[in-house]
Amino acid sequence: MKKYVILFLLLSFSICYADGWYYSKSVTAATPQHSYALDAAGGAGSAQVYDSIATSWKGGGADTVSFASGYLEADSTSDRCYVPGTDFDYNVVTIEFEYQVSNVEDSNLYPFNISGSGDEISFRHFVGTDTGRVAYRANYGTEVTLNFSNVGLAVNTWYKVYIVIDVTGNDVYVYVNGTLVASSVDNANVVDPGTLDNAYIGYIASGTNVVRMKNLKVYNESVTP
């Protein structure tokens, strides 16, 4: 009986793709290392956001965005809320968040964006016709782009995203609302980026369309919806 229980447990934490297996824990069984509700500003200069796991105010720029509706809202290029890039410095990291955009065809809207010192982890709802994108780059290397279909995704609607980056296995997986929408497996360009720059939340490259964010969580393991 024991061997069947063990086999069931192993299968419950693994997912099979055409090129092999990788192990991933269900979010209901995972514990985040960092958790930001993104529902208020506080801390130093009332410009930080609260990490409920670290029980401390962190980052900066929260005084440039709005929390009037109980979540982070950015609507201009001067909005620059961020959390420390060191929060994401794991060999295996899962980034979970919920977002909205006010325009589904604006490529300037980045709900999540780390970019600098030759490293990049970014999520965009739109980059071209019917297409969203996650991008990853380490140490000025080749950018890994994972395009996904955004057909049916609407304005002012909450979507939950999981970005799984496994530099030990050279893999990246992207989930939107519980569905695997893109992956890059055994990609030699998915390597350890070292110390990451700040992660900007609700980043707007240009224009005045709106990005909204809430419930940012970071795990030091592969987590799936």
C-alpha positions as CSV (number, residue, x, y, z in Angstrom):
1,M,0.0,0.0,0.0
2,K,2.9,2.4,0.9
3,K,4.4,2.3,-2.6
4,Y,1.1,3.4,-4.2
5,V,0.8,6.3,-1.7
6,I,4.3,7.4,-2.5
7,L,3.7,7.1,-6.3
8,F,0.5,9.2,-6.0
9,L,2.4,11.9,-4.0
10,L,5.1,12.0,-6.6
11,L,2.7,12.3,-9.5
12,S,0.7,15.0,-7.7
13,F,3.8,17.3,-7.7
14,S,4.9,16.6,-11.2
15,I,3.9,17.6,-14.7
16,C,4.7,15.8,-17.9
17,Y,5.6,17.5,-21.2
18,A,6.6,16.0,-24.5
19,D,10.3,16.4,-23.7
20,G,10.1,15.0,-20.2
21,W,9.0,15.6,-16.6
22,Y,9.6,18.4,-14.2
23,Y,8.5,18.6,-10.6
24,S,6.2,21.4,-9.5
25,K,4.3,22.0,-6.3
26,S,0.6,23.0,-6.3
27,V,0.2,26.6,-5.0
28,T,-2.1,25.2,-2.2
29,A,0.9,23.3,-0.9
30,A,3.5,26.0,-1.3
31,T,4.7,28.7,1.0
32,P,5.8,32.1,-0.4
33,Q,9.0,33.7,0.6
34,H,7.6,37.2,0.0
35,S,4.0,38.4,-0.2
36,Y,2.9,41.9,-1.1
37,A,-0.9,42.7,-1.1
38,L,-0.1,46.0,-2.9
39,D,-3.0,47.6,-1.1
40,A,-1.4,50.6,0.6
41,A,1.8,52.7,0.8
42,G,3.7,53.1,4.1
43,G,7.2,52.8,5.6
44,A,9.9,55.3,4.9
45,G,8.5,58.4,3.4
46,S,5.2,56.6,3.0
47,A,6.7,55.3,-0.3
48,Q,7.1,51.6,0.4
49,V,4.9,48.5,0.1
50,Y,4.5,45.8,2.8
51,D,5.9,42.3,2.7
52,S,3.8,40.3,5.0
53,I,6.3,37.4,5.1
54,A,9.2,39.6,6.1
55,T,6.8,41.8,8.1
56,S,8.5,44.9,6.8
57,W,8.0,47.8,4.4
58,K,10.2,47.5,1.4
59,G,11.1,49.0,-1.9
60,G,10.1,52.5,-2.9
61,G,8.1,54.7,-5.3
62,A,4.8,53.8,-3.8
63,D,4.0,57.5,-3.3
64,T,3.9,57.8,-7.1
65,V,1.0,55.4,-7.6
66,S,-2.6,55.1,-6.2
67,F,-4.0,52.6,-3.7
68,A,-7.4,54.4,-3.5
69,S,-9.3,51.2,-4.6
70,G,-7.4,48.8,-2.4
71,Y,-4.8,47.8,-5.0
72,L,-1.9,49.4,-6.9
73,E,-2.9,51.6,-9.9
74,A,-0.3,53.3,-12.2
75,D,-1.4,55.6,-14.9
76,S,1.7,57.5,-16.1
77,T,5.4,57.1,-16.9
78,S,6.2,58.9,-13.6
79,D,4.7,56.0,-11.6
80,R,7.7,54.0,-10.3
81,C,6.7,51.6,-7.5
82,Y,9.3,48.9,-7.0
83,V,10.3,46.0,-4.7
84,P,13.9,44.8,-4.2
85,G,15.3,42.5,-7.0
86,T,16.9,40.4,-4.3
87,D,13.5,39.1,-3.4
88,F,13.6,37.1,-6.6
89,D,17.2,35.8,-6.3
90,Y,16.6,32.0,-6.3
91,N,17.8,29.3,-8.6
92,V,14.1,28.3,-8.9
93,V,11.6,31.1,-8.6
94,T,7.9,31.5,-9.1
95,I,6.4,34.9,-9.5
96,E,2.7,35.1,-8.9
97,F,0.5,38.2,-9.3
98,E,-2.8,39.5,-10.4
99,Y,-3.2,42.4,-12.9
100,Q,-5.5,44.5,-15.0
101,V,-4.9,46.9,-17.9
102,S,-7.1,49.6,-19.3
103,N,-6.1,49.0,-22.9
104,V,-5.4,45.5,-24.3
105,E,-3.5,46.8,-27.3
106,D,-0.9,49.0,-25.6
107,S,2.6,47.5,-25.6
108,N,3.9,50.1,-23.2
109,L,2.2,48.4,-20.2
110,Y,4.3,46.1,-18.0
111,P,2.5,44.7,-15.0
112,F,5.9,43.3,-13.9
113,N,9.3,44.4,-15.1
114,I,12.9,43.8,-14.0
115,S,15.3,45.4,-16.5
116,G,18.8,46.6,-16.0
117,S,22.5,45.5,-15.7
118,G,22.0,43.0,-18.5
119,D,19.1,41.2,-16.8
120,E,15.4,41.1,-17.6
121,I,12.2,39.4,-16.3
122,S,9.2,41.1,-17.8
123,F,5.5,40.5,-18.5
124,R,3.5,42.4,-21.1
125,H,-0.2,41.8,-21.8
126,F,0.4,43.0,-25.5
127,V,3.3,43.1,-27.9
128,G,1.5,42.6,-31.2
129,T,-1.7,41.3,-32.7
130,D,-3.3,38.8,-30.3
131,T,0.0,38.3,-28.5
132,G,1.4,38.8,-25.0
133,R,4.9,38.1,-23.9
134,V,7.2,37.1,-21.1
135,A,10.9,38.0,-21.6
136,Y,13.9,36.7,-19.7
137,R,17.6,37.6,-20.1
138,A,20.6,37.1,-17.9
139,N,24.1,38.7,-17.9
140,Y,23.7,40.5,-21.2
141,G,22.9,37.2,-22.9
142,T,20.4,36.3,-25.5
143,E,16.8,37.3,-24.6
144,V,14.4,34.4,-24.2
145,T,10.9,35.4,-25.4
146,L,7.8,33.4,-24.6
147,N,4.8,34.7,-26.6
148,F,1.3,33.7,-25.7
149,S,-2.2,34.3,-27.2
150,N,-4.0,37.0,-25.4
151,V,-7.2,36.5,-27.5
152,G,-10.2,36.9,-25.2
153,L,-8.4,38.8,-22.5
154,A,-10.4,41.9,-21.7
155,V,-9.8,45.4,-20.3
156,N,-10.3,46.1,-16.6
157,T,-10.5,42.4,-15.8
158,W,-8.3,40.7,-13.2
159,Y,-5.9,37.9,-14.5
160,K,-3.7,35.8,-12.3
161,V,-0.2,35.0,-13.7
162,Y,2.5,32.5,-12.6
163,I,6.0,32.9,-14.1
164,V,8.2,29.9,-13.2
165,I,12.0,30.3,-13.8
166,D,14.2,27.3,-13.2
167,V,17.8,28.2,-14.0
168,T,19.0,24.8,-12.7
169,G,16.9,23.1,-15.5
170,N,17.1,26.0,-18.0
171,D,13.3,26.2,-18.1
172,V,10.7,29.0,-18.1
173,Y,6.9,28.4,-17.8
174,V,4.1,30.9,-17.9
175,Y,0.5,30.4,-16.7
176,V,-2.4,32.8,-17.1
177,N,-5.6,32.0,-15.1
178,G,-4.5,28.5,-14.4
179,T,-3.6,27.6,-18.0
180,L,0.0,27.0,-19.3
181,V,0.2,29.5,-22.1
182,A,4.0,29.4,-22.9
183,S,7.1,27.5,-22.0
184,S,10.8,27.3,-23.0
185,V,12.5,24.0,-21.9
186,D,16.2,23.2,-21.8
187,N,17.0,26.6,-23.1
188,A,20.8,27.3,-22.6
189,N,20.0,31.0,-22.3
190,V,18.1,30.5,-19.0
191,V,21.0,30.9,-16.6
192,D,21.6,32.4,-13.2
193,P,21.4,36.2,-13.6
194,G,23.1,36.9,-10.3
195,T,21.9,39.9,-8.3
196,L,18.8,41.4,-9.9
197,D,17.8,45.1,-10.2
198,N,14.6,46.4,-8.6
199,A,11.3,44.9,-9.8
200,Y,8.9,47.6,-11.0
201,I,5.3,47.0,-10.4
202,G,2.8,48.5,-12.8
203,Y,5.5,49.9,-15.1
204,I,4.4,52.2,-17.9
205,A,7.0,52.8,-20.6
206,S,5.0,55.5,-22.3
207,G,1.5,57.0,-22.3
208,T,-1.3,57.3,-19.8
209,N,-3.1,54.0,-20.0
210,V,-3.6,52.2,-16.7
211,V,-2.0,49.1,-15.1
212,R,-3.4,47.7,-11.8
213,M,-1.7,45.1,-9.6
214,K,-2.4,43.1,-6.5
215,N,-1.2,40.1,-4.5
216,L,2.4,39.7,-5.7
217,K,4.0,36.6,-4.2
218,V,7.4,35.0,-4.7
219,Y,8.3,31.4,-4.1
220,N,11.7,29.7,-4.1
221,E,10.4,26.6,-5.9
222,S,8.4,25.7,-9.0
223,V,4.7,26.4,-8.2
224,T,1.7,25.8,-10.5
225,P,-1.9,26.9,-10.1
